[in-house]
Amino acid sequence: MKLLFWGLVAVAFCYLAYSGMIAAWSWIAVNNAVDEIVSKEGVESTPPRELRDKVMSSANEAGVPLTDRDVLVTIGDDRRVRVQVIWTVPIVVVNGDAVVALPLTVRRTSAAKPR
């Protein structure tokens, strides 16, 4: 009985470690995509819709499926581009539905440009 219990504990630990690695990889992929786009010269002159599409396509190429409602891009009066990406990584999936999901967020603001 003890062997069965510790076997289940080991399997649960391995599954949690695997899920954590998938979540970390997902965050790193989206973080890199957002950093690459926000750090480019002249990003403040690009329309927000185009920036959102670039973030989504970069993340989707990396294997992180994002939707339109996951990505918010705004350009403030100070000409700074603000990108916010909020998505979830499913941890426990039952019959194709995520029962437990880990929410992840990436927020970046471009550097201030002198006027």
Backbone torsions as a table, in degrees:
resi	resn	phi	psi	omega
1	MET	NA	-40.3	177.8
2	LYS	-64.2	-38.8	-179.8
3	LEU	-63.1	-41.8	177.9
4	LEU	-63.4	-44.5	179.7
5	PHE	-60.3	-49.8	-177.4
6	TRP	-69.7	-28.9	174.0
7	GLY	-64.5	-43.8	177.5
8	LEU	-66.1	-37.8	176.7
9	VAL	-62.8	-42.4	179.7
10	ALA	-65.2	-41.9	178.6
11	VAL	-64.5	-43.2	178.9
12	ALA	-62.6	-42.2	178.8
13	PHE	-63.0	-44.1	178.8
14	CYS	-63.2	-40.2	179.3
15	TYR	-65.9	-42.1	177.8
16	LEU	-65.0	-38.8	177.7
17	ALA	-64.7	-43.2	177.6
18	TYR	-61.3	-46.7	179.4
19	SER	-62.5	-39.1	177.6
20	GLY	-64.9	-39.7	178.3
21	MET	-66.9	-38.6	177.5
22	ILE	-64.2	-43.0	179.1
23	ALA	-64.4	-42.9	179.6
24	ALA	-64.1	-43.2	179.1
25	TRP	-63.4	-40.6	178.4
26	SER	-61.4	-44.8	-179.8
27	TRP	-64.8	-42.7	179.9
28	ILE	-62.9	-42.1	-179.7
29	ALA	-62.9	-45.3	-179.7
30	VAL	-69.9	-40.5	178.8
31	ASN	-59.3	-45.1	178.6
32	ASN	-64.6	-40.2	179.1
33	ALA	-63.5	-43.9	-179.8
34	VAL	-67.6	-44.5	179.0
35	ASP	-59.3	-42.2	-178.8
36	GLU	-62.4	-38.9	-176.6
37	ILE	-79.4	-42.3	-176.7
38	VAL	-71.3	-29.0	-175.7
39	SER	-83.7	-4.3	-179.1
40	LYS	-71.8	149.5	175.7
41	GLU	-68.5	140.7	176.9
42	GLY	75.2	16.3	-177.9
43	VAL	-65.6	-27.0	-177.9
44	GLU	-71.7	-15.8	178.2
45	SER	-92.2	-4.5	178.8
46	THR	-85.7	136.6	179.4
47	PRO	-61.7	143.7	-179.2
48	PRO	-56.9	-37.4	-179.3
49	ARG	-61.9	-41.5	179.7
50	GLU	-66.8	-39.8	177.5
51	LEU	-63.9	-41.5	178.7
52	ARG	-62.4	-42.8	178.6
53	ASP	-62.7	-38.4	178.4
54	LYS	-65.3	-43.0	178.2
55	VAL	-61.8	-46.0	-178.4
56	MET	-64.3	-42.1	-178.6
57	SER	-69.2	-38.3	177.8
58	SER	-64.1	-42.5	179.3
59	ALA	-68.2	-41.1	179.0
60	ASN	-65.2	-35.8	175.7
61	GLU	-64.3	-31.6	178.8
62	ALA	-81.8	-4.0	177.1
63	GLY	96.5	12.7	178.2
64	VAL	-108.7	106.2	-177.8
65	PRO	-75.7	118.2	177.4
66	LEU	-115.8	150.6	176.6
67	THR	-110.8	173.7	179.9
68	ASP	-59.6	-35.5	-177.4
69	ARG	-78.8	-9.5	178.8
70	ASP	-81.6	-21.9	-172.7
71	VAL	-117.4	126.6	176.7
72	LEU	-122.7	123.4	178.6
73	VAL	-122.8	126.1	177.0
74	THR	-132.0	150.9	174.6
75	ILE	-119.8	116.5	-176.9
76	GLY	-81.4	176.5	178.3
77	ASP	-63.7	-25.3	180.0
78	ASP	-84.4	9.5	178.5
79	ARG	66.2	20.6	174.2
80	ARG	-92.1	138.2	177.4
81	VAL	-93.4	126.7	178.5
82	ARG	-114.3	125.5	179.6
83	VAL	-120.0	129.4	177.3
84	GLN	-129.7	125.5	179.2
85	VAL	-122.7	123.1	178.1
86	ILE	-126.6	123.6	179.4
87	TRP	-148.5	171.8	179.2
88	THR	-123.2	149.8	175.1
89	VAL	-113.6	119.0	-179.2
90	PRO	-67.2	135.1	178.1
91	ILE	-103.6	-48.5	178.0
92	VAL	-119.4	122.0	-179.1
93	VAL	-118.5	127.2	178.4
94	VAL	-125.0	122.7	180.0
95	ASN	53.7	37.5	177.9
96	GLY	83.4	-3.3	178.7
97	ASP	-107.7	136.2	178.6
98	ALA	-75.7	116.7	178.7
99	VAL	-87.6	-41.9	176.8
100	VAL	-125.2	127.6	-179.4
101	ALA	-135.0	145.3	179.7
102	LEU	-99.0	117.6	178.3
103	PRO	-78.1	136.6	179.3
104	LEU	-127.2	149.1	-177.9
105	THR	-139.3	139.8	170.7
106	VAL	-129.8	127.1	177.2
107	ARG	-127.4	131.9	178.0
108	ARG	-141.1	148.2	175.8
109	THR	-129.0	135.0	179.2
110	SER	-71.1	162.2	179.1
111	ALA	-69.6	150.8	179.4
112	ALA	-69.6	137.5	179.1
113	LYS	-105.0	135.0	176.7
114	PRO	-68.4	145.9	-178.3
115	ARG	-90.8	NA	NA
